[in-house]
Amino acid sequence: MPLLNSLLGIVWQYLREACGENDYERYRARTLERGENLLSQEAFFVERLELKYARPNRCC
């Protein structure tokens, strides 16, 4: 059973990384380390979405 719990934990962390759920936590740690101003979580994700969709893509 401990092996299964460990495996599920690893899979869960992988899914969080793949979905970008850890991005804000990583950004927050780096920004505080540098002593820069920190965006709110909402502002951070809005900025990420704007960057993602501001670039032209090949679709349409």
C-alpha positions, -999 to 999 in steps of 0.1 A, spaced: 0 0 0 28 25 7 42 19 -28 8 27 -43 5 59 -23 39 69 -33 32 62 -70 -1 81 -68 17 111 -53 42 111 -81 15 109 -107 -4 138 -89 27 160 -90 33 153 -126 -3 162 -135 0 195 -115 32 203 -135 16 194 -168 -15 216 -162 6 245 -150 -8 245 -115 26 249 -99 36 279 -121 24 306 -96 42 289 -67 74 288 -87 70 324 -98 63 335 -62 94 319 -49 117 334 -76 101 368 -72 105 369 -35 140 357 -37 149 386 -60 130 411 -39 108 422 -67 71 432 -66 48 402 -65 17 400 -88 -15 385 -73 -24 350 -84 -52 363 -106 -30 389 -122 -3 363 -128 -27 340 -146 -43 368 -167 -8 378 -178 1 342 -187 -31 339 -208 -25 372 -226 10 361 -235 -2 327 -247 -30 341 -269 -13 373 -281 10 354 -305 -4 345 -339 -9 308 -344 -13 287 -374 -49 278 -367 -75 298 -386 
